[in-house]
Amino acid sequence: MKTFMGVLSLALLLLAAAPLALAHDGVETLCLVTDLGRVNDGTFNQFAHEGATGAADEYDLEYKFIETQAETDYEANIQTCIDEGFEVIVTVGFLIADSTWAAAEANDDVYFLGVDQFVLDGPPNYVGIQFREDQSGFLAGVLAAQVAGSVGSDTIAGVYGIDIPPVKKFRNGFEQGARYINPDINLLGVYIDNFVAPDRGASAAEQFIGEGASVIFGAGGPTGTGGILAAAQQEIYVIGVDQDEWVTSFGGGETPGSEYIISSAMKRVDQGVYDMVAALAEADMGAFPGGGVYLMDVTLNGVGLAEQHEADIDEAFFDVVAEVTQLMIDGEVSTGVDVISGDLMEDMMEDASQEEDED
């Protein structure tokens, strides 16, 4: 694993350093295709749209977005952008990656930016925008375990979407962060095979509340949001995902239960999209890692926790989060999560197995 990760890191660095020799003039048009959901869904579709909108405004680009209604629409939606002559196409989500890769290979005069998509030795006009969800999940777990302890609880839970790598990174990071604070904490969680099923998210949260969960993390688009909305309205502390859900899903404090959202595990999709579109608009091809990954992590402020709002919890808990964040930046704390698959790394699983044997 260590050898593989070393080779991968070197490959990513080489790709990032290699200028893309496709264009000499800045692009002028931009099209975005969402994953299932809408550009105002309060999660990563909205964040990607905001990043694209910001870049379009800054560089006076023609901008269009298409909201995907079903997975079977991915290819057709991308093709619509191509047929209408857009120079840059942003596609959102892991599930649309295969369609994006195929379109990039077939259209070498168009640039493709894939949010939550892993690209290695890919077409030179295609960049995957990746995030260390495991890091923001870890910090959310650090916060959740402290809050649980403050109310005399040893149980926290997570409502997750489809078990694809970004979601697994959130979950495993969250659970590792909670164990960092309390090695004996009781962790509950479930993957739900639909990102747009808030009713199922709410049902899962209800079950976890019945099992004693004092903090619930929702990481699964509208499904996860459905879970934390339901829990917060029952006066259970919750943590959102992707954006600051106190602002979005809880209406900036207007939605019932807003005083129970303690933070959100942020991934700066908006910044990642903005950065890559800006590189193309400025024709700065040295900043465009064609055929590879643009990785947003804690060192780039690409992931982290949203600020505290109205939740009545000890501010010192966020001081601990800040300390752990710095330790991550310094390389002294690792999440123990594979940055590609989202699974726990082999040595971490061996450690856990040894602890069980000792018990």
N, C-alpha and C positions, 0 to 999 in steps of 0.2 A: 504493500500500500504506500509506504513512504517513498519507495523508488518511483512508483507510478505517479504520485503527486509531484515529485521533483521534476520528472520529465514533462508532466502537464504544465507545471508552472513555467518551465523554460520555454515550452512551446507557445504559451500565451504571451510571454514577454517578447518573443521573437515576432509573433504575429502583430502585437501592438506596435512594435517598432518599425514594421514594414509599411511604407506609404502605399496607398492604393492608387494605381496609375490608370484611373478610369476617366476622371474629369479634371478640367483645368479651370472651369468657371463655376461659380457658386450656383447651387440649385435654386429654383424659384417656385416649385410646387410640392405639396406635401399631402399625403392621404393616410388616414388611420383606419384600421379595421379592428374593432373590439373583439374580445372573447365574448362568450355568452354574458349578457348583461348590457348595461347602458353607460353612456358617458357621464351620467349623474348618479351612478350606483353607490357612491361613497367608498369604493375600493379601487383596485388597481386600474380598472378601465378608466375611471374618472381621473386618476392621477396621470395616466399616460396622455389623456386628452388635454389636461392642463399643461403638461410639458410641451406638447405639440402646439397648443394655442399660444403659449408664451414665446416659443421660437418663431412661429408664424408672424406674430405681432412685431417681434424684435427685428426680423429680417424681411418683413413685408412679403411673406410667402402666400400664395394661394393655398387654402387649406380646406379639406373635406374630410368628414368621418363617416363610416358606415357601421351601424350597430348590428352585430351578428345575432340572429334569432335561434339558430340551430347549428350544431357542429357540421352538418352537411353543407352549410353555406360558406364555409371557410374559403374554399378554392374560388367559388364564384365571386365572392366579395373582393378578394385580392385581384381577380381578373378584371373586375369593374374598374379598380384603380389604374390598372395597367392600360386598359382600353381607352380610358379617358386621358391618358398621357401624363400621369403624375410621375415625377422624377424620384421621389422618395416615398416609400410605403412603410408605415409602422404597423406591425401586427402584434396583438397583445395576448400573451398567455402561452403556456407550455403546449397546450393541446393543438395549437395552430402551427406548431413548428415545422412539421413535415410539409405542409402545404406551402409554407414560406420558403423553405429550402428549395423545393421543386421550382417555385416561381422564380427564385433568384438564379438558379441554374439556367432556366429557360429565357431569362430576360437580363442579359448582362449589362444593359444600358440603364437599368433602374437600380436604385439603392434600396436595400431592405434592412429594417431595424426590428429585431424580434425581442420583445419584452418577455423575460423569464424563459428564454430559449438558449440552450447551450450550443455553441458553434465552435468546432475545432477542425482545422483544415477544410473550411467551407468555401463556398464561392466568394471571390474577393469583393463582391458588392453586397455582402451580407454580414451583419454584426449582431451577435446575441448580447442583449443587455441583461446581465446577471446581477444578483444581489446575495449578500450573506444573510439570508433570512434566519439562519441558525444563530447569528450574532444578536439580532434584534429579539429573536425568540428567547435566547439565553437571558438577556437583560429583563425581558418581561417575566421570566421565571424567577429571577432574583427578586424582583419587586413583589410578585405574587406570593412567594414563600414568606416574605417578611410581613405582608399584610395578613396572611392567614394566621401566622404566629401571633400577631397582635390581637386577634379576636379569639384566641384559644383553639384554633383549628389546625389539624394536620392533613387536611384534604383539599386539593385544588383539582381543576378539570379543564379540558379543552374540547371545543366543538370544531372539528376540522372538515374541510372539503375533500375532494378526491385525493387519494394518496399519491400524487405526483411529486417529483423532487422538491419544488418550492414549498409545498405544504408539509412534506415530511421534515424539511429543514426547520420550519417554524415549530413543529411539534417536538422534534427531538431536541432542538435548542432550548425550548421552553422547559422541558422536563429536566434537562441537564442543568439549566440555570437554577431551577428550584432545588435540585439536589445539592448544588453548590452551597446554598444557604442551609438546607436541612436534609441531610442524607437519608433520613427516615421518612420523608414526606410521602403521603399517599397520593398517587397520581392516577386520575381517571381521564379517559379520552376516547373519542370515536371518530373515525373517518366516515363521511357521508358522501355517497357517490353522485352528488349533484351540487354544483356551486350556487344554484339559484332556487333553493328550497328552504326559505326561512322558517316555514312551519316545521320542517323536520329538525332544523337547528334548535328551534324553541322546545320541541319535544325532548331532544337530547339534553338540553339544559335542565329541563324539569326533572328528568331522571337523575342527573348528577346532584341537583339540589337535594333530592330525596336521599341520596347516598352521603350527604354531609359536605358537599363542596362549598367552600366559603369564598372562592375566587374562581371565575370561569373566563377562559381565554377563547375568543372566537377567531379562527383563522381559516376561512373558507368562503370568501366573498359574501354575498347576501345570505347564504346559509349560516355562516358563522355570526353574521350580524343579527339574524333572527334569534340565535341563541343568547347573545349578550343583551339584546333588548328585553327579552322575556325574563332573564335572570335579574337584570338591574331593576326591573319593575317589581321584583319580589325582594328588593333590598339586599341583593347579593352583589358583591364587588365583581367588576368585570374589566377585561382588557380587550381593546379592539385591535385592528390590524391594518396594515398598508398606509392609510392616512390617519390623521387624528380624528377618530370617530366621535369624540365629544363634539367636534365642530360639524361633522357630516351627519352621521347616523342619529346623533342625539340633538341635532339642531342647535348647536351652540348653547345648550342649557335649556332649551325650550321643550324637549321631549321628556316625558315622565321617566324617572330613573337616572337622569343625567348626573346626579350627585354620586352615583355608584360606579361610574366609569373612571378608573384610576389612572389609565394611560392607554396608549396604543403602541404596538410594535410596528414602527414605521419602516417602510422601504421607499426611498426617494425615487420612485418611478418617474416622477415629473422631471427631476434633475437629470436622470440618465437619458431620457428621451431628448430633453433640451440640449444636453451636451453633444449628442451625436448629430442631431439636426443642425446645430450651430456649426459643427465642424464641416458639414457638407455645404451649408450656406456660405461659409467663409472660404470654401475650397481649401481647407486646412487638412489635407489628406494624411499628414503625419499624425493627426489626432484621431484618425478613423481606423480602428484595428480590423480592417477588412479580412473576412474569413475566420475571425476569432471572436473573443469575448471582451466586452467592456464591463469590468467587475466593480460594483459599488459595495464598499464595506465601511467599517467604522472609521478607518483612517481617512476616507473621503467624505465622511459624514453622510454616507449613502444609506445607512441604516441606523436605527437607534430608537429611543422611546420618545413619545410625545410628552409635552410639558404637563404638569399637574394643573388641574382646573379647580373644580369645586368639591371634589371628593375630600372627606374629612379623614385624612390619613396623615401619619407623621412625615413631615418633610425630610427627616433624616433618612427615610427609606430611599429617597432619590439621591441622597449623598452617597449611599452605598452603591447605587447603580452607577453613579459617576466614577466612583473609584474602580469598579469592575471594568467599566468602559476603558479607562486609561490603562488598566492592566492588559486588556485585549490589544490595545494599540501598541503597547510595549512588548507584546508577544509573551506575556507571563501567564495569561489565561487562555486556554483553548476550549472551544465548545465540545470537542470530541465528535463532531458531526462531519461526515464526508460532504465536501462542498459541491459535488456533482450529483450524487444519488440522493443525498439527504438522509442516508442511513447512518447509524452510529458506526464509528470507525472500529475496526476489528479489535484493536488493543483496548478500547473502552468496553466492548462487550466481554472481553476476557476478564477485565477487572471486575465487572459486575458479576460474572459467573463465579469468580473466586470468592467474592463477598458472600454470595448465596451459599457456597459450599461451607464457608467458615460459620455461617449462621446455623 
